[in-house]
Amino acid sequence: MPVYLVERYWPGVTSKVLLEAINRGRRVMAEMNGEGTRVCDISCILILGEEVVFSVYEGPSAAAVRQFNDRAGIPVSRIVEAVAVAVGHGADPPPADAER
C-alpha cells in the first residue's frame, strides 16, 4: 500500500493536543476501515519549537489520507507520496542509489 507524508504547520500544537488528535484519529481509522477504506498510521514526529508535525500513513491514496485527517479534525498543510524505510539498531542503511 502506498505511503504518504503529511506535513502540518500547526500553531499552538502541544504534546497533549497531538495525543488528543491521535486518539480521535484512531476512532476515525476504525470507522473508515469498517467502510472499506484502510488508512494506517505509521509514525508521527512533533517539533515543538517549530509548531510542526510530520505524520506518515499507509493508505490507498492521498485523497483517502486527506479524508481521514479532515474527518478527525487534524490540520493538514501538505500530503506527498513517500518511501518509508525502517532503520533499526545495527541495520544497514539503503544504498544511496536505491530505487523507489
Secondary structure, DSSP 8 states (H G I E B T S, - for coil): --EEEEEEE-TT--HHHHHHHHHHHHHHHHHHHHTT---EEEEEEEEGGGTEEEEEEE-S-HHHHHHHHHHHT---SEEEEE------TT-----TT---
